[in-house]
Amino acid sequence: MPPDPGGPCPRHPDDTRSISEKRAGILRAVFEAAARHPSTPTMGGAAPTVLVHININDLLAGRGAGWIDGIDGPLTPQQVDELICAGGYQPVLFGHTGTILNLGTSNRFFTTQQRRALAARDGGCIIPGCTVPPQHTQAHHVIPWNHGGPTDIGNAVLICNAAHSSIDTSGWNIQMRNGRPWIRGPLLFDPTQTWRPAGQNRAATPTEPPNWNTSVHQPTGLPSSPPTSV
């Protein structure tokens, strides 16, 4: 049976999302995977886009709510922040009368080429024990974007939907060392609190070089070769 991209992650028992929230996560993962596919139709040359609106002060303060066009239900600031981390953002400045004063030109999102590199490096969700493949993961800023974290592969890891929704509270810690992610689990899973290299790519760790100086011993129980005369 293929892994469930919406969770629960086997290493995230604290995932307290409701069934509806998990189903929404699965649906979003399907849409994100479809939007990234090369054969997906574009709109004026751009990939299909979902617009999420939130007041910047509310987002930075972690209060208020965000909104998606055409959907009545609100999003929490944490959900908006997760969407921004995975999908990027474009700032829009509104005036007091609702008119747009400025539309930002800088998009903070991971490109197709960056996601391809992350997939090659991480091999899927980097949480140990999680089997969600790269196409169903989200790119996560190790240093958050709102703390000045850059949108590049040196500050990004692939994690599943369940891990992304609870990464700030689950106890999993991630660091980048020389371009490779290292991870430390919560006390529940790792009482030693040891940092370990993350990623599932089998080519990431070099093989041991052969030791040609090791002498070859004759197996026991076999007769020795008879002497030869010249």
CYANA upper distance limits for C-alpha pairs under 8 A (distance plus 0.5 A):
  3 PRO  CA    131 THR  CA      6.86
  3 PRO  CA    132 VAL  CA      6.16
  4 ASP  CA      8 PRO  CA      8.06
  4 ASP  CA     26 ILE  CA      8.35
  4 ASP  CA    132 VAL  CA      7.58
  5 PRO  CA     25 GLY  CA      8.46
  5 PRO  CA     26 ILE  CA      6.44
  5 PRO  CA     29 ALA  CA      7.46
  5 PRO  CA    132 VAL  CA      6.52
  5 PRO  CA    136 HIS  CA      6.14
  5 PRO  CA    137 THR  CA      7.77
  5 PRO  CA    160 CYS  CA      7.04
  5 PRO  CA    161 ASN  CA      6.94
  6 GLY  CA     22 LYS  CA      6.10
  6 GLY  CA     23 ARG  CA      7.34
  6 GLY  CA     25 GLY  CA      5.78
  6 GLY  CA     26 ILE  CA      4.97
  6 GLY  CA     29 ALA  CA      7.95
  6 GLY  CA    160 CYS  CA      7.92
  6 GLY  CA    161 ASN  CA      5.95
  6 GLY  CA    162 ALA  CA      6.59
  7 GLY  CA     22 LYS  CA      7.48
  7 GLY  CA    160 CYS  CA      8.01
  7 GLY  CA    161 ASN  CA      7.05
  7 GLY  CA    162 ALA  CA      5.49
  8 PRO  CA     12 HIS  CA      7.18
  8 PRO  CA     13 PRO  CA      7.81
  8 PRO  CA     15 ASP  CA      7.11
  8 PRO  CA    162 ALA  CA      6.25
  9 CYS  CA     13 PRO  CA      7.83
  9 CYS  CA     15 ASP  CA      8.45
  9 CYS  CA    130 CYS  CA      6.58
  9 CYS  CA    160 CYS  CA      7.85
  9 CYS  CA    162 ALA  CA      6.14
  9 CYS  CA    163 ALA  CA      7.09
 10 PRO  CA    129 GLY  CA      6.96
 10 PRO  CA    130 CYS  CA      6.44
 11 ARG  CA    127 ILE  CA      7.50
 11 ARG  CA    128 PRO  CA      7.63
 11 ARG  CA    129 GLY  CA      7.08
 11 ARG  CA    130 CYS  CA      7.33
 12 HIS  CA    162 ALA  CA      7.70
 12 HIS  CA    163 ALA  CA      7.15
 12 HIS  CA    170 SER  CA      7.35
 14 ASP  CA    166 SER  CA      8.44
 14 ASP  CA    170 SER  CA      7.13
 15 ASP  CA    162 ALA  CA      7.15
 15 ASP  CA    165 SER  CA      8.50
 15 ASP  CA    166 SER  CA      7.18
 17 ARG  CA     21 GLU  CA      6.23
 17 ARG  CA     22 LYS  CA      6.77
 18 SER  CA     22 LYS  CA      6.76
 19 ILE  CA     23 ARG  CA      6.63
 20 SER  CA     24 ALA  CA      6.61
 21 GLU  CA     25 GLY  CA      6.68
 22 LYS  CA     26 ILE  CA      6.79
 23 ARG  CA     27 LEU  CA      6.72
 24 ALA  CA     28 ARG  CA      6.57
 25 GLY  CA     29 ALA  CA      6.63
 25 GLY  CA    161 ASN  CA      7.08
 26 ILE  CA     30 VAL  CA      6.80
 26 ILE  CA    161 ASN  CA      8.43
 27 LEU  CA     31 PHE  CA      6.78
 28 ARG  CA     32 GLU  CA      6.53
 29 ALA  CA     33 ALA  CA      6.60
 29 ALA  CA    136 HIS  CA      6.46
 29 ALA  CA    137 THR  CA      7.99
 29 ALA  CA    161 ASN  CA      8.14
 30 VAL  CA     34 ALA  CA      6.64
 30 VAL  CA    136 HIS  CA      7.98
 31 PHE  CA     35 ALA  CA      6.51
 32 GLU  CA     36 ARG  CA      6.78
 33 ALA  CA     37 HIS  CA      6.91
 33 ALA  CA    135 GLN  CA      6.61
 33 ALA  CA    136 HIS  CA      7.17
 34 ALA  CA     40 THR  CA      7.08
 35 ALA  CA     40 THR  CA      6.57
 35 ALA  CA     47 ALA  CA      6.71
 35 ALA  CA     48 PRO  CA      6.79
 36 ARG  CA     40 THR  CA      7.85
 36 ARG  CA     47 ALA  CA      8.19
 36 ARG  CA    112 THR  CA      7.57
 40 THR  CA     47 ALA  CA      8.17
 41 PRO  CA     47 ALA  CA      7.82
 41 PRO  CA     48 PRO  CA      8.48
 42 THR  CA     46 ALA  CA      5.68
 42 THR  CA     47 ALA  CA      5.37
 42 THR  CA     48 PRO  CA      6.79
 43 MET  CA     47 ALA  CA      6.76
 43 MET  CA     48 PRO  CA      6.94
 50 VAL  CA     68 ILE  CA      7.85
 50 VAL  CA     69 ASP  CA      8.48
 51 LEU  CA     68 ILE  CA      6.39
 51 LEU  CA     69 ASP  CA      7.02
 52 VAL  CA     66 GLY  CA      7.02
 52 VAL  CA     67 TRP  CA      5.97
 52 VAL  CA     68 ILE  CA      5.14
 52 VAL  CA     69 ASP  CA      7.59
 52 VAL  CA     80 VAL  CA      7.93
 53 HIS  CA     66 GLY  CA      5.89
 53 HIS  CA     67 TRP  CA      5.58
 53 HIS  CA     68 ILE  CA      6.86
 54 ILE  CA     58 ASP  CA      7.57
 54 ILE  CA     59 LEU  CA      7.18
 54 ILE  CA     65 ALA  CA      7.03
 54 ILE  CA     66 GLY  CA      4.99
 54 ILE  CA     67 TRP  CA      7.06
 54 ILE  CA     80 VAL  CA      8.43
 55 ASN  CA     59 LEU  CA      6.76
 55 ASN  CA     66 GLY  CA      8.18
 56 ILE  CA     60 LEU  CA      6.66
 57 ASN  CA     61 ALA  CA      6.54
 58 ASP  CA     62 GLY  CA      6.29
 58 ASP  CA     63 ARG  CA      5.45
 58 ASP  CA     64 GLY  CA      5.95
 58 ASP  CA     65 ALA  CA      7.97
 58 ASP  CA     77 PRO  CA      7.91
 59 LEU  CA     63 ARG  CA      6.97
 59 LEU  CA     64 GLY  CA      8.05
 59 LEU  CA     77 PRO  CA      6.11
 59 LEU  CA     80 VAL  CA      8.31
 59 LEU  CA     81 ASP  CA      7.92
 60 LEU  CA    146 ASN  CA      8.26
 62 GLY  CA     77 PRO  CA      5.94
 62 GLY  CA     78 GLN  CA      7.51
 63 ARG  CA     76 THR  CA      8.24
 63 ARG  CA     77 PRO  CA      6.65
 64 GLY  CA     76 THR  CA      7.64
 64 GLY  CA     77 PRO  CA      7.21
 65 ALA  CA     74 PRO  CA      6.39
 65 ALA  CA     75 LEU  CA      5.96
 65 ALA  CA     76 THR  CA      5.57
 65 ALA  CA     77 PRO  CA      6.25
 66 GLY  CA     74 PRO  CA      6.18
 66 GLY  CA     75 LEU  CA      5.27
 66 GLY  CA     76 THR  CA      6.74
 66 GLY  CA     77 PRO  CA      6.96
 66 GLY  CA     80 VAL  CA      6.97
 67 TRP  CA     71 ILE  CA      7.87
 67 TRP  CA     72 ASP  CA      8.28
 67 TRP  CA     73 GLY  CA      7.89
 67 TRP  CA     74 PRO  CA      5.78
 67 TRP  CA     75 LEU  CA      6.54
 68 ILE  CA     72 ASP  CA      8.34
 68 ILE  CA     74 PRO  CA      8.11
 75 LEU  CA     79 GLN  CA      6.52
 75 LEU  CA     80 VAL  CA      7.02
 76 THR  CA     80 VAL  CA      6.91
 77 PRO  CA     81 ASP  CA      6.52
 78 GLN  CA     82 GLU  CA      6.67
 79 GLN  CA     83 LEU  CA      6.78
 79 GLN  CA    165 SER  CA      8.05
 80 VAL  CA     84 ILE  CA      6.68
 81 ASP  CA     85 CYS  CA      6.60
 82 GLU  CA     86 ALA  CA      6.76
 82 GLU  CA    164 HIS  CA      7.61
 82 GLU  CA    165 SER  CA      7.40
 83 LEU  CA     87 GLY  CA      6.06
 83 LEU  CA     88 GLY  CA      7.71
 84 ILE  CA     88 GLY  CA      5.11
 84 ILE  CA     89 TYR  CA      6.14
 84 ILE  CA    108 ARG  CA      8.46
 84 ILE  CA    109 PHE  CA      8.45
 85 CYS  CA    109 PHE  CA      8.18
 85 CYS  CA    139 ALA  CA      7.88
 85 CYS  CA    140 HIS  CA      6.44
 85 CYS  CA    141 HIS  CA      6.63
 85 CYS  CA    144 PRO  CA      7.87
 85 CYS  CA    145 TRP  CA      7.31
 86 ALA  CA    109 PHE  CA      7.56
 86 ALA  CA    110 PHE  CA      8.14
 86 ALA  CA    138 GLN  CA      6.17
 86 ALA  CA    139 ALA  CA      5.73
 86 ALA  CA    140 HIS  CA      6.39
 86 ALA  CA    141 HIS  CA      8.35
 87 GLY  CA    108 ARG  CA      8.25
 87 GLY  CA    109 PHE  CA      5.89
 87 GLY  CA    110 PHE  CA      7.65
 88 GLY  CA    107 ASN  CA      6.62
 88 GLY  CA    108 ARG  CA      4.88
 88 GLY  CA    109 PHE  CA      4.36
 88 GLY  CA    110 PHE  CA      7.74
 89 TYR  CA    107 ASN  CA      5.98
 89 TYR  CA    108 ARG  CA      5.92
 89 TYR  CA    109 PHE  CA      7.41
 90 GLN  CA    103 LEU  CA      7.99
 90 GLN  CA    104 GLY  CA      6.22
 90 GLN  CA    105 THR  CA      7.28
 90 GLN  CA    106 SER  CA      6.77
 90 GLN  CA    107 ASN  CA      5.69
 90 GLN  CA    108 ARG  CA      7.69
 91 PRO  CA    103 LEU  CA      6.68
 91 PRO  CA    104 GLY  CA      5.46
 91 PRO  CA    105 THR  CA      8.38
 91 PRO  CA    106 SER  CA      8.46
 92 VAL  CA    100 ILE  CA      7.47
 92 VAL  CA    101 LEU  CA      8.21
 92 VAL  CA    102 ASN  CA      6.34
 92 VAL  CA    103 LEU  CA      5.12
 92 VAL  CA    104 GLY  CA      6.49
 93 LEU  CA    100 ILE  CA      6.29
 93 LEU  CA    101 LEU  CA      5.86
 93 LEU  CA    102 ASN  CA      5.48
 93 LEU  CA    103 LEU  CA      6.88
 94 PHE  CA     98 GLY  CA      6.10
 94 PHE  CA     99 THR  CA      6.01
 94 PHE  CA    100 ILE  CA      4.98
 94 PHE  CA    101 LEU  CA      5.94
 94 PHE  CA    102 ASN  CA      7.74
 95 GLY  CA     99 THR  CA      5.79
 95 GLY  CA    100 ILE  CA      6.69
 95 GLY  CA    101 LEU  CA      6.49
108 ARG  CA    151 THR  CA      6.80
109 PHE  CA    151 THR  CA      7.04
110 PHE  CA    114 GLN  CA      6.41
110 PHE  CA    115 ARG  CA      7.00
110 PHE  CA    139 ALA  CA      7.77
110 PHE  CA    151 THR  CA      6.95
110 PHE  CA    152 ASP  CA      7.63
111 THR  CA    115 ARG  CA      6.78
112 THR  CA    116 ARG  CA      6.65
113 GLN  CA    117 ALA  CA      6.82
114 GLN  CA    118 LEU  CA      6.68
114 GLN  CA    152 ASP  CA      7.72
114 GLN  CA    153 ILE  CA      6.80
115 ARG  CA    119 ALA  CA      6.51
115 ARG  CA    139 ALA  CA      7.81
116 ARG  CA    120 ALA  CA      6.80
117 ALA  CA    121 ARG  CA      6.71
117 ALA  CA    153 ILE  CA      8.03
118 LEU  CA    122 ASP  CA      6.23
118 LEU  CA    123 GLY  CA      8.08
118 LEU  CA    153 ILE  CA      7.15
118 LEU  CA    156 ALA  CA      8.20
118 LEU  CA    157 VAL  CA      7.24
118 LEU  CA    158 LEU  CA      7.28
119 ALA  CA    123 GLY  CA      5.54
119 ALA  CA    124 GLY  CA      6.75
119 ALA  CA    134 PRO  CA      5.93
119 ALA  CA    158 LEU  CA      7.92
120 ALA  CA    201 ASN  CA      7.34
121 ARG  CA    199 GLY  CA      7.23
121 ARG  CA    200 GLN  CA      8.27
121 ARG  CA    201 ASN  CA      6.58
121 ARG  CA    204 ALA  CA      7.77
122 ASP  CA    126 ILE  CA      6.77
122 ASP  CA    134 PRO  CA      8.48
122 ASP  CA    157 VAL  CA      7.61
122 ASP  CA    158 LEU  CA      7.10
122 ASP  CA    198 ALA  CA      7.81
122 ASP  CA    199 GLY  CA      4.69
122 ASP  CA    200 GLN  CA      6.06
122 ASP  CA    201 ASN  CA      6.45
123 GLY  CA    133 PRO  CA      7.36
123 GLY  CA    134 PRO  CA      6.59
123 GLY  CA    199 GLY  CA      6.62
123 GLY  CA    200 GLN  CA      5.30
123 GLY  CA    201 ASN  CA      5.53
124 GLY  CA    131 THR  CA      7.55
124 GLY  CA    132 VAL  CA      6.39
124 GLY  CA    133 PRO  CA      4.89
124 GLY  CA    134 PRO  CA      4.59
124 GLY  CA    135 GLN  CA      8.26
124 GLY  CA    137 THR  CA      7.17
124 GLY  CA    158 LEU  CA      6.62
124 GLY  CA    159 ILE  CA      7.51
124 GLY  CA    160 CYS  CA      8.49
124 GLY  CA    199 GLY  CA      7.87
124 GLY  CA    200 GLN  CA      7.26
125 CYS  CA    130 CYS  CA      6.68
125 CYS  CA    131 THR  CA      7.25
125 CYS  CA    132 VAL  CA      6.24
125 CYS  CA    133 PRO  CA      7.12
125 CYS  CA    134 PRO  CA      7.29
125 CYS  CA    137 THR  CA      6.80
125 CYS  CA    158 LEU  CA      5.66
125 CYS  CA    159 ILE  CA      4.60
125 CYS  CA    160 CYS  CA      5.90
125 CYS  CA    199 GLY  CA      8.10
126 ILE  CA    130 CYS  CA      7.77
126 ILE  CA    157 VAL  CA      7.76
126 ILE  CA    158 LEU  CA      6.75
126 ILE  CA    159 ILE  CA      6.36
126 ILE  CA    198 ALA  CA      6.17
126 ILE  CA    199 GLY  CA      5.56
126 ILE  CA    200 GLN  CA      7.51
127 ILE  CA    159 ILE  CA      7.36
127 ILE  CA    163 ALA  CA      8.24
127 ILE  CA    183 ILE  CA      8.36
127 ILE  CA    198 ALA  CA      8.06
128 PRO  CA    198 ALA  CA      8.14
132 VAL  CA    136 HIS  CA      6.88
132 VAL  CA    137 THR  CA      7.27
132 VAL  CA    160 CYS  CA      6.79
133 PRO  CA    137 THR  CA      7.13
134 PRO  CA    158 LEU  CA      7.56
136 HIS  CA    160 CYS  CA      7.40
137 THR  CA    158 LEU  CA      6.31
137 THR  CA    159 ILE  CA      5.84
137 THR  CA    160 CYS  CA      5.03
137 THR  CA    161 ASN  CA      6.91
138 GLN  CA    158 LEU  CA      6.02
138 GLN  CA    159 ILE  CA      6.07
138 GLN  CA    160 CYS  CA      6.55
138 GLN  CA    161 ASN  CA      7.18
138 GLN  CA    164 HIS  CA      7.93
139 ALA  CA    156 ALA  CA      6.68
139 ALA  CA    157 VAL  CA      6.15
139 ALA  CA    158 LEU  CA      5.26
139 ALA  CA    159 ILE  CA      7.13
140 HIS  CA    156 ALA  CA      5.82
140 HIS  CA    157 VAL  CA      5.84
140 HIS  CA    158 LEU  CA      6.60
140 HIS  CA    159 ILE  CA      7.29
140 HIS  CA    164 HIS  CA      7.80
141 HIS  CA    145 TRP  CA      7.07
141 HIS  CA    149 GLY  CA      7.32
141 HIS  CA    150 PRO  CA      8.24
141 HIS  CA    151 THR  CA      7.53
141 HIS  CA    155 ASN  CA      6.23
141 HIS  CA    156 ALA  CA      5.29
141 HIS  CA    157 VAL  CA      7.42
142 VAL  CA    149 GLY  CA      7.92
142 VAL  CA    155 ASN  CA      5.84
142 VAL  CA    156 ALA  CA      6.09
142 VAL  CA    157 VAL  CA      7.50
142 VAL  CA    174 ILE  CA      7.11
142 VAL  CA    175 GLN  CA      7.43
142 VAL  CA    176 MET  CA      8.13
143 ILE  CA    147 HIS  CA      7.19
143 ILE  CA    148 GLY  CA      7.76
143 ILE  CA    149 GLY  CA      5.12
143 ILE  CA    150 PRO  CA      8.14
143 ILE  CA    155 ASN  CA      7.02
144 PRO  CA    148 GLY  CA      7.22
144 PRO  CA    149 GLY  CA      5.66
145 TRP  CA    149 GLY  CA      5.05
145 TRP  CA    150 PRO  CA      7.01
145 TRP  CA    151 THR  CA      7.96
149 GLY  CA    155 ASN  CA      7.49
150 PRO  CA    155 ASN  CA      6.93
151 THR  CA    155 ASN  CA      7.15
151 THR  CA    156 ALA  CA      7.79
152 ASP  CA    156 ALA  CA      6.90
153 ILE  CA    157 VAL  CA      7.94
153 ILE  CA    179 GLY  CA      8.16
154 GLY  CA    176 MET  CA      7.46
154 GLY  CA    179 GLY  CA      5.59
154 GLY  CA    180 ARG  CA      7.96
155 ASN  CA    176 MET  CA      7.27
155 ASN  CA    179 GLY  CA      8.47
157 VAL  CA    181 PRO  CA      7.49
159 ILE  CA    163 ALA  CA      6.54
159 ILE  CA    164 HIS  CA      6.69
160 CYS  CA    164 HIS  CA      6.63
161 ASN  CA    165 SER  CA      6.71
162 ALA  CA    166 SER  CA      7.14
163 ALA  CA    167 ILE  CA      5.96
166 SER  CA    170 SER  CA      6.13
167 ILE  CA    171 GLY  CA      7.79
167 ILE  CA    172 TRP  CA      7.11
168 ASP  CA    172 TRP  CA      8.48
170 SER  CA    186 PRO  CA      7.81
171 GLY  CA    185 GLY  CA      6.99
171 GLY  CA    186 PRO  CA      5.09
171 GLY  CA    187 LEU  CA      8.29
172 TRP  CA    183 ILE  CA      7.56
172 TRP  CA    184 ARG  CA      6.37
172 TRP  CA    185 GLY  CA      5.23
172 TRP  CA    186 PRO  CA      6.00
173 ASN  CA    183 ILE  CA      6.14
173 ASN  CA    184 ARG  CA      5.63
173 ASN  CA    185 GLY  CA      7.00
173 ASN  CA    186 PRO  CA      8.40
174 ILE  CA    181 PRO  CA      7.16
174 ILE  CA    182 TRP  CA      6.22
174 ILE  CA    183 ILE  CA      5.09
174 ILE  CA    184 ARG  CA      7.04
175 GLN  CA    181 PRO  CA      6.17
175 GLN  CA    182 TRP  CA      5.65
175 GLN  CA    183 ILE  CA      6.86
176 MET  CA    180 ARG  CA      5.98
176 MET  CA    181 PRO  CA      5.01
176 MET  CA    182 TRP  CA      6.52
177 ARG  CA    181 PRO  CA      6.72
177 ARG  CA    182 TRP  CA      7.36
180 ARG  CA    197 PRO  CA      7.90
180 ARG  CA    198 ALA  CA      8.10
181 PRO  CA    197 PRO  CA      6.66
181 PRO  CA    198 ALA  CA      6.00
181 PRO  CA    199 GLY  CA      7.85
182 TRP  CA    195 TRP  CA      6.72
182 TRP  CA    196 ARG  CA      5.82
182 TRP  CA    197 PRO  CA      4.76
182 TRP  CA    198 ALA  CA      5.60
183 ILE  CA    195 TRP  CA      6.00
183 ILE  CA    196 ARG  CA      5.93
183 ILE  CA    197 PRO  CA      6.76
183 ILE  CA    198 ALA  CA      6.43
184 ARG  CA    190 ASP  CA      8.27
184 ARG  CA    193 GLN  CA      6.66
184 ARG  CA    194 THR  CA      6.38
184 ARG  CA    195 TRP  CA      5.19
184 ARG  CA    196 ARG  CA      6.91
185 GLY  CA    189 PHE  CA      6.54
185 GLY  CA    190 ASP  CA      6.08
185 GLY  CA    193 GLN  CA      7.08
185 GLY  CA    194 THR  CA      8.23
185 GLY  CA    195 TRP  CA      8.47
186 PRO  CA    190 ASP  CA      6.45
186 PRO  CA    191 PRO  CA      8.04
186 PRO  CA    193 GLN  CA      7.67
187 LEU  CA    191 PRO  CA      5.13
187 LEU  CA    192 THR  CA      8.05
187 LEU  CA    193 GLN  CA      7.16
190 ASP  CA    194 THR  CA      7.73
218 GLN  CA    222 LEU  CA      8.35
